[in-house]
């Protein structure tokens, strides 16, 4: 009976160790993929989440004329520069 208990104990220790290793591998993989999506230098996701999805998902660029910061998709790119609107790109 003692040997069975000992075997059960060893079995449990092995399982706990195995699960711990798996969890560490999983954590390492998930943090690695998070780093890949977070490669924008100004993308502070935790502090920007409060301001809504757009602010987090889009890069804000400054207009070359007036300096206003506009989401990249809403502005106009011309001659290698970024502008807040069509009028400023001309
Ligand atoms: Zn402008």
PDB file of the backbone (N, CA, C, O) and the ligand in Angstrom, with CONECT records:
HET     ZN  A 101       1
ATOM      1  N   UNK A   1       0.825  -1.214   0.000  1.00  0.00           N
ATOM      2  CA  UNK A   1       0.000   0.000   0.000  1.00  0.00           C
ATOM      3  C   UNK A   1       0.862   1.268   0.000  1.00  0.00           C
ATOM      4  O   UNK A   1       0.529   2.249  -0.666  1.00  0.00           O
ATOM      5  N   UNK A   2       1.947   1.244   0.734  1.00  0.00           N
ATOM      6  CA  UNK A   2       2.848   2.401   0.816  1.00  0.00           C
ATOM      7  C   UNK A   2       3.460   2.694  -0.549  1.00  0.00           C
ATOM      8  O   UNK A   2       3.619   3.850  -0.939  1.00  0.00           O
ATOM      9  N   UNK A   3       3.798   1.633  -1.260  1.00  0.00           N
ATOM     10  CA  UNK A   3       4.439   1.813  -2.567  1.00  0.00           C
ATOM     11  C   UNK A   3       3.471   2.471  -3.547  1.00  0.00           C
ATOM     12  O   UNK A   3       3.874   3.317  -4.345  1.00  0.00           O
ATOM     13  N   UNK A   4       2.192   2.082  -3.488  1.00  0.00           N
ATOM     14  CA  UNK A   4       1.184   2.693  -4.373  1.00  0.00           C
ATOM     15  C   UNK A   4       1.062   4.184  -4.073  1.00  0.00           C
ATOM     16  O   UNK A   4       0.991   5.009  -4.983  1.00  0.00           O
ATOM     17  N   UNK A   5       1.040   4.520  -2.765  1.00  0.00           N
ATOM     18  CA  UNK A   5       0.962   5.934  -2.390  1.00  0.00           C
ATOM     19  C   UNK A   5       2.190   6.704  -2.886  1.00  0.00           C
ATOM     20  O   UNK A   5       2.081   7.833  -3.365  1.00  0.00           O
ATOM     21  N   UNK A   6       3.341   6.079  -2.762  1.00  0.00           N
ATOM     22  CA  UNK A   6       4.581   6.712  -3.209  1.00  0.00           C
ATOM     23  C   UNK A   6       4.528   6.933  -4.713  1.00  0.00           C
ATOM     24  O   UNK A   6       4.909   7.996  -5.203  1.00  0.00           O
ATOM     25  N   UNK A   7       4.054   5.921  -5.451  1.00  0.00           N
ATOM     26  CA  UNK A   7       3.958   6.037  -6.910  1.00  0.00           C
ATOM     27  C   UNK A   7       2.991   7.155  -7.302  1.00  0.00           C
ATOM     28  O   UNK A   7       3.256   7.929  -8.221  1.00  0.00           O
ATOM     29  N   UNK A   8       1.858   7.223  -6.583  1.00  0.00           N
ATOM     30  CA  UNK A   8       0.882   8.283  -6.848  1.00  0.00           C
ATOM     31  C   UNK A   8       1.503   9.658  -6.619  1.00  0.00           C
ATOM     32  O   UNK A   8       1.290  10.592  -7.393  1.00  0.00           O
ATOM     33  N   UNK A   9       2.275   9.758  -5.538  1.00  0.00           N
ATOM     34  CA  UNK A   9       2.922  11.029  -5.208  1.00  0.00           C
ATOM     35  C   UNK A   9       3.907  11.426  -6.299  1.00  0.00           C
ATOM     36  O   UNK A   9       3.929  12.575  -6.741  1.00  0.00           O
ATOM     37  N   UNK A  10       4.723  10.465  -6.729  1.00  0.00           N
ATOM     38  CA  UNK A  10       5.709  10.736  -7.788  1.00  0.00           C
ATOM     39  C   UNK A  10       4.980  11.127  -9.072  1.00  0.00           C
ATOM     40  O   UNK A  10       5.389  12.050  -9.777  1.00  0.00           O
ATOM     41  N   UNK A  11       3.902  10.414  -9.359  1.00  0.00           N
ATOM     42  CA  UNK A  11       3.109  10.689 -10.553  1.00  0.00           C
ATOM     43  C   UNK A  11       2.570  12.113 -10.515  1.00  0.00           C
ATOM     44  O   UNK A  11       2.622  12.831 -11.513  1.00  0.00           O
ATOM     45  N   UNK A  12       2.057  12.515  -9.365  1.00  0.00           N
ATOM     46  CA  UNK A  12       1.525  13.871  -9.202  1.00  0.00           C
ATOM     47  C   UNK A  12       2.625  14.912  -9.413  1.00  0.00           C
ATOM     48  O   UNK A  12       2.418  15.915 -10.096  1.00  0.00           O
ATOM     49  N   UNK A  13       3.786  14.666  -8.824  1.00  0.00           N
ATOM     50  CA  UNK A  13       4.900  15.626  -8.952  1.00  0.00           C
ATOM     51  C   UNK A  13       5.275  15.773 -10.418  1.00  0.00           C
ATOM     52  O   UNK A  13       5.509  16.882 -10.900  1.00  0.00           O
ATOM     53  N   UNK A  14       5.331  14.640 -11.129  1.00  0.00           N
ATOM     54  CA  UNK A  14       5.694  14.683 -12.550  1.00  0.00           C
ATOM     55  C   UNK A  14       4.655  15.479 -13.330  1.00  0.00           C
ATOM     56  O   UNK A  14       5.006  16.283 -14.193  1.00  0.00           O
ATOM     57  N   UNK A  15       3.378  15.261 -13.030  1.00  0.00           N
ATOM     58  CA  UNK A  15       2.304  15.973 -13.737  1.00  0.00           C
ATOM     59  C   UNK A  15       2.394  17.478 -13.466  1.00  0.00           C
ATOM     60  O   UNK A  15       2.265  18.295 -14.378  1.00  0.00           O
ATOM     61  N   UNK A  16       2.619  17.830 -12.190  1.00  0.00           N
ATOM     62  CA  UNK A  16       2.712  19.259 -11.850  1.00  0.00           C
ATOM     63  C   UNK A  16       3.888  19.896 -12.578  1.00  0.00           C
ATOM     64  O   UNK A  16       3.779  21.005 -13.101  1.00  0.00           O
ATOM     65  N   UNK A  17       5.000  19.195 -12.606  1.00  0.00           N
ATOM     66  CA  UNK A  17       6.177  19.720 -13.287  1.00  0.00           C
ATOM     67  C   UNK A  17       5.891  19.881 -14.784  1.00  0.00           C
ATOM     68  O   UNK A  17       6.264  20.881 -15.396  1.00  0.00           O
ATOM     69  N   UNK A  18       5.226  18.883 -15.355  1.00  0.00           N
ATOM     70  CA  UNK A  18       4.909  18.895 -16.789  1.00  0.00           C
ATOM     71  C   UNK A  18       3.980  20.053 -17.125  1.00  0.00           C
ATOM     72  O   UNK A  18       4.189  20.767 -18.106  1.00  0.00           O
ATOM     73  N   UNK A  19       2.940  20.232 -16.292  1.00  0.00           N
ATOM     74  CA  UNK A  19       1.987  21.329 -16.517  1.00  0.00           C
ATOM     75  C   UNK A  19       2.694  22.677 -16.375  1.00  0.00           C
ATOM     76  O   UNK A  19       2.443  23.600 -17.150  1.00  0.00           O
ATOM     77  N   UNK A  20       3.570  22.784 -15.388  1.00  0.00           N
ATOM     78  CA  UNK A  20       4.316  24.021 -15.198  1.00  0.00           C
ATOM     79  C   UNK A  20       5.179  24.350 -16.403  1.00  0.00           C
ATOM     80  O   UNK A  20       5.256  25.504 -16.826  1.00  0.00           O
ATOM     81  N   UNK A  21       5.828  23.333 -16.951  1.00  0.00           N
ATOM     82  CA  UNK A  21       6.667  23.548 -18.135  1.00  0.00           C
ATOM     83  C   UNK A  21       5.819  23.966 -19.319  1.00  0.00           C
ATOM     84  O   UNK A  21       6.180  24.879 -20.061  1.00  0.00           O
ATOM     85  N   UNK A  22       4.680  23.289 -19.494  1.00  0.00           N
ATOM     86  CA  UNK A  22       3.770  23.638 -20.595  1.00  0.00           C
ATOM     87  C   UNK A  22       3.288  25.074 -20.460  1.00  0.00           C
ATOM     88  O   UNK A  22       3.238  25.820 -21.438  1.00  0.00           O
ATOM     89  N   UNK A  23       2.928  25.456 -19.220  1.00  0.00           N
ATOM     90  CA  UNK A  23       2.437  26.812 -18.983  1.00  0.00           C
ATOM     91  C   UNK A  23       3.511  27.830 -19.319  1.00  0.00           C
ATOM     92  O   UNK A  23       3.223  28.887 -19.881  1.00  0.00           O
ATOM     93  N   UNK A  24       4.760  27.507 -18.972  1.00  0.00           N
ATOM     94  CA  UNK A  24       5.849  28.439 -19.254  1.00  0.00           C
ATOM     95  C   UNK A  24       6.051  28.564 -20.769  1.00  0.00           C
ATOM     96  O   UNK A  24       6.274  29.658 -21.286  1.00  0.00           O
ATOM     97  N   UNK A  25       5.970  27.429 -21.471  1.00  0.00           N
ATOM     98  CA  UNK A  25       6.119  27.465 -22.939  1.00  0.00           C
ATOM     99  C   UNK A  25       4.993  28.293 -23.543  1.00  0.00           C
ATOM    100  O   UNK A  25       5.214  29.125 -24.423  1.00  0.00           O
ATOM    101  N   UNK A  26       3.765  28.044 -23.047  1.00  0.00           N
ATOM    102  CA  UNK A  26       2.609  28.779 -23.573  1.00  0.00           C
ATOM    103  C   UNK A  26       2.736  30.275 -23.299  1.00  0.00           C
ATOM    104  O   UNK A  26       2.438  31.103 -24.159  1.00  0.00           O
ATOM    105  N   UNK A  27       3.181  30.608 -22.089  1.00  0.00           N
ATOM    106  CA  UNK A  27       3.354  32.020 -21.730  1.00  0.00           C
ATOM    107  C   UNK A  27       4.416  32.658 -22.616  1.00  0.00           C
ATOM    108  O   UNK A  27       4.244  33.774 -23.105  1.00  0.00           O
ATOM    109  N   UNK A  28       5.498  31.950 -22.812  1.00  0.00           N
ATOM    110  CA  UNK A  28       6.569  32.485 -23.647  1.00  0.00           C
ATOM    111  C   UNK A  28       6.088  32.741 -25.059  1.00  0.00           C
ATOM    112  O   UNK A  28       6.425  33.763 -25.656  1.00  0.00           O
ATOM    113  N   UNK A  29       5.293  31.809 -25.604  1.00  0.00           N
ATOM    114  CA  UNK A  29       4.779  31.974 -26.959  1.00  0.00           C
ATOM    115  C   UNK A  29       3.813  33.137 -27.054  1.00  0.00           C
ATOM    116  O   UNK A  29       3.871  33.923 -28.000  1.00  0.00           O
ATOM    117  N   UNK A  30       2.909  33.253 -26.060  1.00  0.00           N
ATOM    118  CA  UNK A  30       1.906  34.324 -26.126  1.00  0.00           C
ATOM    119  C   UNK A  30       2.548  35.691 -25.952  1.00  0.00           C
ATOM    120  O   UNK A  30       2.138  36.648 -26.608  1.00  0.00           O
ATOM    121  N   UNK A  31       3.548  35.804 -25.081  1.00  0.00           N
ATOM    122  CA  UNK A  31       4.202  37.099 -24.914  1.00  0.00           C
ATOM    123  C   UNK A  31       5.025  37.428 -26.151  1.00  0.00           C
ATOM    124  O   UNK A  31       5.168  38.596 -26.514  1.00  0.00           O
ATOM    125  N   UNK A  32       5.567  36.401 -26.798  1.00  0.00           N
ATOM    126  CA  UNK A  32       6.314  36.649 -28.031  1.00  0.00           C
ATOM    127  C   UNK A  32       5.420  37.183 -29.129  1.00  0.00           C
ATOM    128  O   UNK A  32       5.800  38.110 -29.844  1.00  0.00           O
ATOM    129  N   UNK A  33       4.218  36.601 -29.273  1.00  0.00           N
ATOM    130  CA  UNK A  33       3.310  37.076 -30.319  1.00  0.00           C
ATOM    131  C   UNK A  33       2.784  38.459 -29.980  1.00  0.00           C
ATOM    132  O   UNK A  33       2.508  39.260 -30.873  1.00  0.00           O
ATOM    133  N   UNK A  34       2.643  38.743 -28.674  1.00  0.00           N
ATOM    134  CA  UNK A  34       2.191  40.073 -28.289  1.00  0.00           C
ATOM    135  C   UNK A  34       3.250  41.112 -28.667  1.00  0.00           C
ATOM    136  O   UNK A  34       2.920  42.218 -29.094  1.00  0.00           O
ATOM    137  N   UNK A  35       4.505  40.750 -28.506  1.00  0.00           N
ATOM    138  CA  UNK A  35       5.566  41.681 -28.873  1.00  0.00           C
ATOM    139  C   UNK A  35       5.549  41.951 -30.372  1.00  0.00           C
ATOM    140  O   UNK A  35       5.851  43.060 -30.812  1.00  0.00           O
ATOM    141  N   UNK A  36       5.192  40.927 -31.162  1.00  0.00           N
ATOM    142  CA  UNK A  36       5.153  41.107 -32.610  1.00  0.00           C
ATOM    143  C   UNK A  36       4.077  42.120 -33.001  1.00  0.00           C
ATOM    144  O   UNK A  36       4.303  42.964 -33.868  1.00  0.00           O
ATOM    145  N   UNK A  37       2.892  42.035 -32.356  1.00  0.00           N
ATOM    146  CA  UNK A  37       1.814  42.950 -32.713  1.00  0.00           C
ATOM    147  C   UNK A  37       2.057  44.334 -32.139  1.00  0.00           C
ATOM    148  O   UNK A  37       1.455  45.311 -32.584  1.00  0.00           O
ATOM    149  N   UNK A  38       2.940  44.419 -31.151  1.00  0.00           N
ATOM    150  CA  UNK A  38       3.160  45.696 -30.458  1.00  0.00           C
ATOM    151  C   UNK A  38       4.451  46.365 -30.919  1.00  0.00           C
ATOM    152  O   UNK A  38       5.144  46.998 -30.122  1.00  0.00           O
ATOM    153  N   UNK A  39       4.769  46.227 -32.192  1.00  0.00           N
ATOM    154  CA  UNK A  39       6.092  46.706 -32.588  1.00  0.00           C
ATOM    155  C   UNK A  39       6.105  48.202 -32.852  1.00  0.00           C
ATOM    156  O   UNK A  39       7.175  48.779 -33.045  1.00  0.00           O
ATOM    157  N   UNK A  40       4.936  48.847 -32.864  1.00  0.00           N
ATOM    158  CA  UNK A  40       4.925  50.295 -33.042  1.00  0.00           C
ATOM    159  C   UNK A  40       5.599  50.968 -31.853  1.00  0.00           C
ATOM    160  O   UNK A  40       5.296  50.637 -30.706  1.00  0.00           O
ATOM    161  N   UNK A  41       6.509  51.906 -32.107  1.00  0.00           N
ATOM    162  CA  UNK A  41       7.229  52.542 -30.987  1.00  0.00           C
ATOM    163  C   UNK A  41       6.326  53.347 -30.076  1.00  0.00           C
ATOM    164  O   UNK A  41       6.588  53.433 -28.876  1.00  0.00           O
ATOM    165  N   UNK A  42       5.266  53.939 -30.611  1.00  0.00           N
ATOM    166  CA  UNK A  42       4.402  54.766 -29.771  1.00  0.00           C
ATOM    167  C   UNK A  42       3.102  54.059 -29.418  1.00  0.00           C
ATOM    168  O   UNK A  42       2.124  54.711 -29.054  1.00  0.00           O
ATOM    169  N   UNK A  43       3.080  52.726 -29.522  1.00  0.00           N
ATOM    170  CA  UNK A  43       1.856  51.979 -29.240  1.00  0.00           C
ATOM    171  C   UNK A  43       1.819  51.466 -27.822  1.00  0.00           C
ATOM    172  O   UNK A  43       2.095  50.293 -27.573  1.00  0.00           O
ATOM    173  N   UNK A  44       1.482  52.334 -26.895  1.00  0.00           N
ATOM    174  CA  UNK A  44       1.373  51.890 -25.506  1.00  0.00           C
ATOM    175  C   UNK A  44      -0.038  51.401 -25.276  1.00  0.00           C
ATOM    176  O   UNK A  44      -0.913  52.161 -24.861  1.00  0.00           O
ATOM    177  N   UNK A  45      -0.257  50.105 -25.553  1.00  0.00           N
ATOM    178  CA  UNK A  45      -1.617  49.588 -25.609  1.00  0.00           C
ATOM    179  C   UNK A  45      -2.331  49.724 -24.275  1.00  0.00           C
ATOM    180  O   UNK A  45      -3.524  50.029 -24.258  1.00  0.00           O
ATOM    181  N   UNK A  46      -1.650  49.511 -23.157  1.00  0.00           N
ATOM    182  CA  UNK A  46      -2.338  49.501 -21.875  1.00  0.00           C
ATOM    183  C   UNK A  46      -2.855  50.891 -21.519  1.00  0.00           C
ATOM    184  O   UNK A  46      -3.958  51.020 -20.989  1.00  0.00           O
ATOM    185  N   UNK A  47      -2.075  51.932 -21.804  1.00  0.00           N
ATOM    186  CA  UNK A  47      -2.504  53.274 -21.438  1.00  0.00           C
ATOM    187  C   UNK A  47      -3.419  53.875 -22.493  1.00  0.00           C
ATOM    188  O   UNK A  47      -4.183  54.794 -22.198  1.00  0.00           O
ATOM    189  N   UNK A  48      -3.349  53.362 -23.731  1.00  0.00           N
ATOM    190  CA  UNK A  48      -4.142  53.949 -24.799  1.00  0.00           C
ATOM    191  C   UNK A  48      -5.511  53.290 -24.938  1.00  0.00           C
ATOM    192  O   UNK A  48      -6.392  53.818 -25.616  1.00  0.00           O
ATOM    193  N   UNK A  49      -5.688  52.139 -24.296  1.00  0.00           N
ATOM    194  CA  UNK A  49      -6.938  51.407 -24.455  1.00  0.00           C
ATOM    195  C   UNK A  49      -8.130  52.264 -24.009  1.00  0.00           C
ATOM    196  O   UNK A  49      -9.230  52.131 -24.547  1.00  0.00           O
ATOM    197  N   UNK A  50      -7.908  53.135 -23.034  1.00  0.00           N
ATOM    198  CA  UNK A  50      -8.978  53.980 -22.513  1.00  0.00           C
ATOM    199  C   UNK A  50      -9.522  54.920 -23.583  1.00  0.00           C
ATOM    200  O   UNK A  50     -10.704  55.266 -23.562  1.00  0.00           O
ATOM    201  N   UNK A  51      -8.673  55.333 -24.515  1.00  0.00           N
ATOM    202  CA  UNK A  51      -9.086  56.323 -25.499  1.00  0.00           C
ATOM    203  C   UNK A  51      -9.766  55.695 -26.718  1.00  0.00           C
ATOM    204  O   UNK A  51      -9.983  56.372 -27.722  1.00  0.00           O
ATOM    205  N   UNK A  52     -10.093  54.438 -26.638  1.00  0.00           N
ATOM    206  CA  UNK A  52     -10.823  53.813 -27.734  1.00  0.00           C
ATOM    207  C   UNK A  52      -9.926  53.033 -28.663  1.00  0.00           C
ATOM    208  O   UNK A  52      -8.701  53.140 -28.616  1.00  0.00           O
ATOM    209  N   UNK A  53     -10.566  52.240 -29.512  1.00  0.00           N
ATOM    210  CA  UNK A  53      -9.829  51.325 -30.377  1.00  0.00           C
ATOM    211  C   UNK A  53      -9.036  52.044 -31.455  1.00  0.00           C
ATOM    212  O   UNK A  53      -7.928  51.628 -31.791  1.00  0.00           O
ATOM    213  N   UNK A  54      -9.586  53.106 -31.993  1.00  0.00           N
ATOM    214  CA  UNK A  54      -8.922  53.770 -33.109  1.00  0.00           C
ATOM    215  C   UNK A  54      -7.568  54.315 -32.697  1.00  0.00           C
ATOM    216  O   UNK A  54      -6.580  54.170 -33.417  1.00  0.00           O
ATOM    217  N   UNK A  55      -7.531  54.953 -31.513  1.00  0.00           N
ATOM    218  CA  UNK A  55      -6.277  55.541 -31.053  1.00  0.00           C
ATOM    219  C   UNK A  55      -5.227  54.455 -30.871  1.00  0.00           C
ATOM    220  O   UNK A  55      -4.038  54.682 -31.093  1.00  0.00           O
ATOM    221  N   UNK A  56      -5.682  53.263 -30.461  1.00  0.00           N
ATOM    222  CA  UNK A  56      -4.722  52.199 -30.225  1.00  0.00           C
ATOM    223  C   UNK A  56      -4.270  51.576 -31.537  1.00  0.00           C
ATOM    224  O   UNK A  56      -3.095  51.254 -31.707  1.00  0.00           O
ATOM    225  N   UNK A  57      -5.205  51.408 -32.461  1.00  0.00           N
ATOM    226  CA  UNK A  57      -4.897  50.667 -33.677  1.00  0.00           C
ATOM    227  C   UNK A  57      -4.134  51.515 -34.671  1.00  0.00           C
ATOM    228  O   UNK A  57      -3.342  50.981 -35.447  1.00  0.00           O
ATOM    229  N   UNK A  58      -4.347  52.822 -34.671  1.00  0.00           N
ATOM    230  CA  UNK A  58      -3.771  53.650 -35.721  1.00  0.00           C
ATOM    231  C   UNK A  58      -2.622  54.497 -35.230  1.00  0.00           C
ATOM    232  O   UNK A  58      -2.565  54.926 -34.077  1.00  0.00           O
ATOM    233  N   UNK A  59      -1.722  54.715 -36.142  1.00  0.00           N
ATOM    234  CA  UNK A  59      -0.593  55.570 -35.847  1.00  0.00           C
ATOM    235  C   UNK A  59      -1.027  57.022 -36.048  1.00  0.00           C
ATOM    236  O   UNK A  59      -1.691  57.347 -37.032  1.00  0.00           O
ATOM    237  N   UNK A  60      -0.652  57.883 -35.116  1.00  0.00           N
ATOM    238  CA  UNK A  60      -0.975  59.298 -35.249  1.00  0.00           C
ATOM    239  C   UNK A  60       0.225  60.015 -35.868  1.00  0.00           C
ATOM    240  O   UNK A  60       1.349  59.904 -35.379  1.00  0.00           O
ATOM    241  N   UNK A  61      -0.028  60.742 -36.933  1.00  0.00           N
ATOM    242  CA  UNK A  61       1.051  61.468 -37.602  1.00  0.00           C
ATOM    243  C   UNK A  61       0.753  62.958 -37.584  1.00  0.00           C
ATOM    244  O   UNK A  61      -0.403  63.380 -37.617  1.00  0.00           O
ATOM    245  N   UNK A  62       1.819  63.743 -37.530  1.00  0.00           N
ATOM    246  CA  UNK A  62       1.658  65.190 -37.485  1.00  0.00           C
ATOM    247  C   UNK A  62       1.606  65.755 -38.899  1.00  0.00           C
ATOM    248  O   UNK A  62       2.376  65.355 -39.772  1.00  0.00           O
ATOM    249  N   UNK A  63       0.693  66.685 -39.108  1.00  0.00           N
ATOM    250  CA  UNK A  63       0.587  67.360 -40.401  1.00  0.00           C
ATOM    251  C   UNK A  63       1.847  68.205 -40.625  1.00  0.00           C
ATOM    252  O   UNK A  63       2.333  68.869 -39.709  1.00  0.00           O
ATOM    253  N   UNK A  64       2.369  68.169 -41.868  1.00  0.00           N
ATOM    254  CA  UNK A  64       3.593  68.923 -42.169  1.00  0.00           C
ATOM    255  C   UNK A  64       3.327  70.420 -42.229  1.00  0.00           C
ATOM    256  O   UNK A  64       4.265  71.214 -42.157  1.00  0.00           O
ATOM    257  N   UNK A  65       2.065  70.821 -42.359  1.00  0.00           N
ATOM    258  CA  UNK A  65       1.744  72.250 -42.473  1.00  0.00           C
ATOM    259  C   UNK A  65       1.351  72.837 -41.123  1.00  0.00           C
ATOM    260  O   UNK A  65       1.950  73.811 -40.667  1.00  0.00           O
ATOM    261  N   UNK A  66       0.344  72.243 -40.483  1.00  0.00           N
ATOM    262  CA  UNK A  66      -0.178  72.843 -39.252  1.00  0.00           C
ATOM    263  C   UNK A  66       0.227  72.079 -37.993  1.00  0.00           C
ATOM    264  O   UNK A  66       0.024  72.575 -36.885  1.00  0.00           O
ATOM    265  N   UNK A  67       0.791  70.888 -38.141  1.00  0.00           N
ATOM    266  CA  UNK A  67       1.274  70.154 -36.979  1.00  0.00           C
ATOM    267  C   UNK A  67       0.218  69.388 -36.209  1.00  0.00           C
ATOM    268  O   UNK A  67       0.520  68.793 -35.175  1.00  0.00           O
ATOM    269  N   UNK A  68      -1.011  69.390 -36.691  1.00  0.00           N
ATOM    270  CA  UNK A  68      -2.083  68.662 -36.019  1.00  0.00           C
ATOM    271  C   UNK A  68      -1.868  67.161 -36.199  1.00  0.00           C
ATOM    272  O   UNK A  68      -1.508  66.706 -37.285  1.00  0.00           O
ATOM    273  N   UNK A  69      -2.088  66.401 -35.136  1.00  0.00           N
ATOM    274  CA  UNK A  69      -1.927  64.951 -35.211  1.00  0.00           C
ATOM    275  C   UNK A  69      -3.224  64.302 -35.671  1.00  0.00           C
ATOM    276  O   UNK A  69      -4.287  64.501 -35.083  1.00  0.00           O
ATOM    277  N   UNK A  70      -3.107  63.522 -36.741  1.00  0.00           N
ATOM    278  CA  UNK A  70      -4.269  62.899 -37.373  1.00  0.00           C
ATOM    279  C   UNK A  70      -3.957  61.411 -37.557  1.00  0.00           C
ATOM    280  O   UNK A  70      -2.812  61.056 -37.837  1.00  0.00           O
ATOM    281  N   UNK A  71      -4.964  60.529 -37.404  1.00  0.00           N
ATOM    282  CA  UNK A  71      -4.737  59.112 -37.710  1.00  0.00           C
ATOM    283  C   UNK A  71      -4.253  58.941 -39.148  1.00  0.00           C
ATOM    284  O   UNK A  71      -4.683  59.654 -40.055  1.00  0.00           O
ATOM    285  N   UNK A  72      -3.351  57.982 -39.332  1.00  0.00           N
ATOM    286  CA  UNK A  72      -2.698  57.814 -40.632  1.00  0.00           C
ATOM    287  C   UNK A  72      -3.706  57.638 -41.762  1.00  0.00           C
ATOM    288  O   UNK A  72      -3.489  58.141 -42.864  1.00  0.00           O
ATOM    289  N   UNK A  73      -4.822  56.919 -41.502  1.00  0.00           N
ATOM    290  CA  UNK A  73      -5.775  56.637 -42.572  1.00  0.00           C
ATOM    291  C   UNK A  73      -6.627  57.859 -42.926  1.00  0.00           C
ATOM    292  O   UNK A  73      -7.182  57.929 -44.023  1.00  0.00           O
ATOM    293  N   UNK A  74      -6.732  58.820 -42.005  1.00  0.00           N
ATOM    294  CA  UNK A  74      -7.572  59.996 -42.266  1.00  0.00           C
ATOM    295  C   UNK A  74      -6.805  61.123 -42.950  1.00  0.00           C
ATOM    296  O   UNK A  74      -7.404  62.022 -43.540  1.00  0.00           O
ATOM    297  N   UNK A  75      -5.488  61.070 -42.868  1.00  0.00           N
ATOM    298  CA  UNK A  75      -4.688  62.130 -43.467  1.00  0.00           C
ATOM    299  C   UNK A  75      -4.370  61.858 -44.926  1.00  0.00           C
ATOM    300  O   UNK A  75      -4.860  60.897 -45.519  1.00  0.00           O
ATOM    301  N   UNK A  76      -3.544  62.721 -45.489  1.00  0.00           N
ATOM    302  CA  UNK A  76      -3.166  62.626 -46.898  1.00  0.00           C
ATOM    303  C   UNK A  76      -1.652  62.555 -46.972  1.00  0.00           C
ATOM    304  O   UNK A  76      -0.944  63.318 -46.315  1.00  0.00           O
ATOM    305  N   UNK A  77      -1.165  61.613 -47.793  1.00  0.00           N
ATOM    306  CA  UNK A  77       0.278  61.518 -47.984  1.00  0.00           C
ATOM    307  C   UNK A  77       0.608  62.033 -49.372  1.00  0.00           C
ATOM    308  O   UNK A  77       0.009  61.604 -50.358  1.00  0.00           O
ATOM    309  N   UNK A  78       1.561  62.954 -49.450  1.00  0.00           N
ATOM    310  CA  UNK A  78       1.973  63.507 -50.730  1.00  0.00           C
ATOM    311  C   UNK A  78       3.436  63.900 -50.657  1.00  0.00           C
ATOM    312  O   UNK A  78       3.870  64.532 -49.693  1.00  0.00           O
ATOM    313  N   UNK A  79       4.195  63.527 -51.677  1.00  0.00           N
ATOM    314  CA  UNK A  79       5.617  63.891 -51.782  1.00  0.00           C
ATOM    315  C   UNK A  79       6.389  63.490 -50.531  1.00  0.00           C
ATOM    316  O   UNK A  79       7.260  64.228 -50.070  1.00  0.00           O
ATOM    317  N   UNK A  80       6.066  62.306 -49.978  1.00  0.00           N
ATOM    318  CA  UNK A  80       6.803  61.794 -48.830  1.00  0.00           C
ATOM    319  C   UNK A  80       6.459  62.473 -47.522  1.00  0.00           C
ATOM    320  O   UNK A  80       7.071  62.171 -46.498  1.00  0.00           O
ATOM    321  N   UNK A  81       5.499  63.382 -47.525  1.00  0.00           N
ATOM    322  CA  UNK A  81       5.092  64.056 -46.292  1.00  0.00           C
ATOM    323  C   UNK A  81       3.653  63.696 -45.965  1.00  0.00           C
ATOM    324  O   UNK A  81       2.914  63.177 -46.802  1.00  0.00           O
ATOM    325  N   UNK A  82       3.276  63.987 -44.725  1.00  0.00           N
ATOM    326  CA  UNK A  82       1.927  63.672 -44.267  1.00  0.00           C
ATOM    327  C   UNK A  82       1.183  64.962 -43.940  1.00  0.00           C
ATOM    328  O   UNK A  82       1.722  65.877 -43.319  1.00  0.00           O
ATOM    329  N   UNK A  83      -0.081  65.005 -44.382  1.00  0.00           N
ATOM    330  CA  UNK A  83      -0.889  66.218 -44.151  1.00  0.00           C
ATOM    331  C   UNK A  83      -2.230  65.812 -43.554  1.00  0.00           C
ATOM    332  O   UNK A  83      -2.694  64.689 -43.755  1.00  0.00           O
ATOM    333  N   UNK A  84      -2.847  66.730 -42.821  1.00  0.00           N
ATOM    334  CA  UNK A  84      -4.093  66.435 -42.127  1.00  0.00           C
ATOM    335  C   UNK A  84      -5.282  66.432 -43.081  1.00  0.00           C
ATOM    336  O   UNK A  84      -6.298  65.798 -42.795  1.00  0.00           O
ATOM    337  N   UNK A  85      -5.174  67.125 -44.200  1.00  0.00           N
ATOM    338  CA  UNK A  85      -6.303  67.216 -45.125  1.00  0.00           C
ATOM    339  C   UNK A  85      -5.794  67.492 -46.534  1.00  0.00           C
ATOM    340  O   UNK A  85      -4.619  67.797 -46.735  1.00  0.00           O
ATOM    341  N   UNK A  86      -6.686  67.381 -47.495  1.00  0.00           N
ATOM    342  CA  UNK A  86      -6.316  67.633 -48.897  1.00  0.00           C
ATOM    343  C   UNK A  86      -5.759  69.037 -49.091  1.00  0.00           C
ATOM    344  O   UNK A  86      -4.791  69.239 -49.823  1.00  0.00           O
ATOM    345  N   UNK A  87      -6.388  70.006 -48.423  1.00  0.00           N
ATOM    346  CA  UNK A  87      -6.002  71.406 -48.614  1.00  0.00           C
ATOM    347  C   UNK A  87      -4.539  71.638 -48.248  1.00  0.00           C
ATOM    348  O   UNK A  87      -3.846  72.407 -48.915  1.00  0.00           O
ATOM    349  N   UNK A  88      -4.062  70.971 -47.182  1.00  0.00           N
ATOM    350  CA  UNK A  88      -2.689  71.198 -46.734  1.00  0.00           C
ATOM    351  C   UNK A  88      -1.679  70.453 -47.582  1.00  0.00           C
ATOM    352  O   UNK A  88      -0.489  70.764 -47.533  1.00  0.00           O
ATOM    353  N   UNK A  89      -2.126  69.468 -48.363  1.00  0.00           N
ATOM    354  CA  UNK A  89      -1.187  68.699 -49.176  1.00  0.00           C
ATOM    355  C   UNK A  89      -0.827  69.422 -50.458  1.00  0.00           C
ATOM    356  O   UNK A  89       0.053  68.986 -51.200  1.00  0.00           O
ATOM    357  N   UNK A  90      -1.526  70.554 -50.725  1.00  0.00           N
ATOM    358  CA  UNK A  90      -1.259  71.290 -51.966  1.00  0.00           C
ATOM    359  C   UNK A  90      -0.421  72.538 -51.706  1.00  0.00           C
ATOM    360  O   UNK A  90      -0.105  73.274 -52.641  1.00  0.00           O
TER     361      UNK A  90
HETATM  362 ZN    ZN A 101      -2.722  70.446 -41.579  1.00  0.00          ZN
END
